[in-house]
Amino acid sequence: MMYDKPSRWAYTFQTYACLSRVRAQLQLPSAKLQQAENPVQFYERSVYSDRYVFASKLFESGDLLETEWSVYQDWHTWLLKQFEADIALDGIIYLRAPPQRCMQRLLHRGREEEQGIPLEYLEQLHLKHEAWLYHRNLRLDFEYLGELPVLVLDVDEDFQSDRIKQADIVDQVREFLTAL
């Protein structure tokens, strides 16, 4: 519904997406993870990417009204400050790929609801991710995010069947986690 009529559904979608991410980050780790010697928990996206990439893009494109954007930022800030100790990140891994490659992968994935996503949308999201995680020049409302370590992985090339590339990526992630 959000992709079909973003001006109608953007606020609803972003509100629910953020709530889902907060819930996921507040969930107790599985028993197996709790027993691990050095447990690590990964999230596909965070409550911060919700705000600084997806919701802000929707506001800038006019799909979130100024009032909606203001309300979103207000409750987002309040919610995150309430749970900051429980949902703070230790680091971010940025899977960096050009929008054209993301579009190829999106089309290959074949999810019906994603088939109408224009390349321009992915380009805008890419610029947001680049400003935040690569160039590190995005204004952030949570100070600790500016100091958070970021591992940038170039995933432009296909590595699904390339064991050497996969091993290299795993090594980079292990080294990053060890340094945290």
C-alpha positions in Angstrom: 0.0 0.0 0.0 2.9 2.4 0.8 4.5 1.9 -2.6 1.1 2.3 -4.4 0.1 5.5 -2.6 3.0 6.8 -0.5 1.3 10.2 0.4 -1.5 8.2 2.1 0.4 5.4 3.8 4.0 6.8 4.5 3.3 7.9 8.0 1.4 4.7 8.9 4.1 2.5 7.3 7.1 4.3 9.0 5.4 4.3 12.3 4.8 0.6 12.2 8.3 -0.1 10.8 9.9 1.8 13.6 7.7 0.1 16.2 8.7 -3.3 14.7 12.4 -2.5 14.9 12.1 -1.3 18.6 10.3 -4.5 19.5 12.9 -6.6 17.7 15.8 -4.8 19.5 14.1 -5.1 22.9 13.4 -8.9 22.6 15.5 -11.1 24.8 18.1 -12.9 22.8 17.5 -16.6 22.2 18.7 -19.1 24.8 21.5 -20.2 22.4 22.7 -16.7 22.0 22.6 -16.0 25.7 24.8 -19.0 26.3 27.4 -18.0 23.6 30.8 -16.9 24.8 30.8 -13.7 22.7 27.2 -13.2 21.6 26.6 -10.9 18.7 23.2 -9.8 17.4 22.6 -8.4 13.9 19.6 -6.4 12.7 18.9 -5.8 9.0 18.0 -2.2 9.7 17.8 -0.1 12.9 15.5 2.4 14.4 18.0 5.0 13.2 17.9 4.0 9.6 14.1 4.2 9.8 14.5 7.9 10.7 17.6 9.1 8.9 17.1 7.2 5.7 13.5 6.1 5.1 11.3 8.5 7.0 13.4 11.6 6.1 13.4 10.6 2.4 9.6 10.4 2.6 9.4 13.8 4.1 11.8 15.3 1.6 9.8 13.9 -1.3 6.6 15.3 0.1 5.0 12.0 1.1 5.2 12.9 4.8 3.6 16.2 5.6 5.6 18.6 7.8 3.2 17.9 10.7 3.6 14.2 10.3 7.4 14.5 10.1 7.4 16.7 13.2 5.3 14.2 15.2 7.3 11.3 13.9 10.6 12.9 15.1 9.1 13.8 18.4 7.9 10.4 19.4 10.9 8.7 17.8 13.3 10.8 19.9 11.2 10.2 23.1 10.9 6.5 22.5 14.6 6.0 21.8 15.6 8.0 24.8 13.3 5.8 27.0 15.0 2.6 25.7 18.4 3.9 24.7 20.3 1.7 27.1 18.6 -1.4 25.7 18.7 -0.6 22.0 22.0 1.3 21.6 24.1 -0.1 18.8 27.8 -1.1 19.2 28.5 -0.7 15.5 27.1 -0.6 12.0 27.9 -2.7 9.0 27.0 -0.9 5.8 26.5 -3.2 2.8 27.5 -0.7 0.1 26.2 -1.3 -3.4 25.1 1.1 -6.2 21.4 1.6 -6.7 21.5 -0.1 -10.1 22.8 -3.3 -8.4 20.2 -3.0 -5.7 17.5 -2.8 -8.4 18.8 -5.9 -10.1 18.7 -7.8 -6.8 15.3 -6.4 -5.9 13.9 -7.6 -9.3 15.6 -11.0 -8.9 14.1 -11.4 -5.5 10.7 -11.1 -7.1 8.6 -9.8 -4.2 5.3 -8.7 -5.8 5.0 -5.6 -3.6 8.5 -4.3 -4.7 8.1 -4.7 -8.4 6.9 -1.1 -8.9 9.8 0.6 -7.0 11.5 3.0 -9.3 15.3 3.3 -9.5 15.0 6.9 -8.5 13.7 5.8 -5.0 16.7 3.5 -4.6 19.1 6.3 -5.7 17.6 8.6 -3.0 18.0 6.0 -0.3 21.5 5.4 -1.5 22.4 9.1 -1.1 21.0 9.0 2.4 23.0 5.9 3.4 26.1 7.4 1.8 25.8 10.7 3.7 25.2 8.9 7.0 27.5 5.9 6.9 30.1 6.6 4.2 30.8 10.3 4.2 29.6 10.7 7.8 28.3 14.2 7.2 24.6 13.7 8.1 23.3 15.8 11.0 22.2 13.3 13.7 20.1 13.9 16.8 21.7 11.2 18.8 25.3 12.1 19.5 26.7 8.6 20.0 25.8 7.7 16.4 28.5 10.1 15.2 31.1 8.1 17.1 29.8 4.7 16.2 32.2 2.5 14.3 31.0 1.7 10.8 32.3 -1.2 8.7 31.7 -0.4 5.0 31.6 -3.6 2.8 31.6 -3.3 -0.9 28.9 -5.7 -2.1 28.5 -4.5 -5.6 30.0 -7.8 -7.0 27.9 -10.9 -6.7 29.3 -13.1 -3.9 26.5 -15.6 -3.6 28.6 -18.4 -5.3 32.0 -16.9 -4.8 33.5 -18.7 -1.7 36.6 -16.5 -1.7 34.6 -13.3 -1.7 32.3 -14.7 1.1 35.4 -15.7 3.2 36.8 -12.2 2.7 33.6 -10.6 3.9 33.3 -12.9 6.9 37.0 -12.1 7.8 36.2 -8.3 7.6 33.2 -8.7 9.9 35.1 -10.8 12.4 37.9 -8.3 12.5 35.3 -5.5 13.0 33.5 -7.3 15.8 36.8 -8.1 17.6 37.6 -4.3 17.6 34.3 -3.3 19.2 
